[in-house]
Amino acid sequence: MTAPETIKPALAYGWLTRFYDPVVRWTTRERTFKSRLLAQAGIRPGHRVLDVGCGTGTLALAVKRACPAAVVTGLDADRTVLARAARKAAAAGDRVTLVESRADSMPFGGGAFDRVISSLFFHHLDRAAKQRVFREIHRLLVPGGEFHVADWGRPGNAVMSAAFFGVQFLDGFSTTADHRRGLLPTLMHEAGFRDVEATHDFNTPCGTLSLFRAARA
Ligand SMILES: C[S@@+](CC[C@H](N)C(=O)[O-])C[C@H]1O[C@@H](n2cnc3c(N)ncnc32)[C@H](O)[C@@H]1O
């Protein structure tokens, strides 16, 4: 029997999780890129929305704030970070369902969601895991459903390339190499998604942050 793969915590080490929100806020232009991701996702009242690798829940809670009539679920494999998300949801009075699960085998039926969103999650996964999770997300979307991702993309210039070494050093070169090569759209396409496109790049202190969209046919 093979040992289960370990989950990399939000800031690479569990003891750093408590600092995750301020670090991400100040190093990734978080508010700007997450607002843009939400606008791109076109979430409407009644949509069932899944945030994969939701971490402390910032994006899932932003969905609920922007569209209170959406049905929002956040999923993460780390119960410590989910506890933080639960506290933030309670403080905001927002009803978001939080599910503890690995993303490569999620406890939902096929076609359970109209939108799947994810930010800063895929660079935690090696290529084989990325491929499994993309296939799993494809399964969870209704026909015509959409997948919207924000994560590290191919550095747009030499400064962004140098800055991205910091992320690679912290989060690992094996899981971030495909981001430096700009391979996420190819992997999504191979998982069965249609109309895959990179929609926007942001220069950040940690490198180029890219937004992607894809659809289930
Ligand atoms: C860098 S954090 C991103 C959190 C949040 N999406 C955000 O934008 O701030 C990555 C999250 O992915 C979760 N994670 C890593 N591997 C996972 C897996 N295989 N399945 C589910 N969650 C995973 C970690 O626990 C962590 O909370």
The ligand as a Gaussian input file, in Angstrom:
#p B3LYP/6-31G(d) Opt

LIG

0 1
 C       -2.009000      28.821000      -0.156000
 S       -3.495000      28.181000       0.531000
 C       -4.727000      29.070000      -0.386000
 C       -5.921000      29.394000       0.455000
 C       -6.999000      30.249000      -0.202000
 N       -7.557000      29.621000      -1.368000
 C       -6.510000      31.623000      -0.546000
 O       -6.661000      32.066000      -1.688000
 O       -5.980000      32.312000       0.339000
 C       -3.617000      26.536000      -0.139000
 C       -4.624000      25.662000       0.592000
 O       -4.708000      24.416000      -0.078000
 C       -4.911000      23.397000       0.888000
 N       -4.519000      22.120000       0.303000
 C       -3.284000      21.704000      -0.059000
 N       -3.338000      20.487000      -0.635000
 C       -4.648000      20.122000      -0.638000
 C       -5.358000      18.986000      -1.138000
 N       -4.725000      17.968000      -1.744000
 N       -6.698000      18.950000      -1.009000
 C       -7.373000      19.984000      -0.412000
 N       -6.754000      21.087000       0.084000
 C       -5.397000      21.166000      -0.039000
 C       -4.062000      23.826000       2.071000
 O       -4.528000      23.241000       3.284000
 C       -4.241000      25.341000       2.031000
 O       -5.268000      25.775000       2.892000

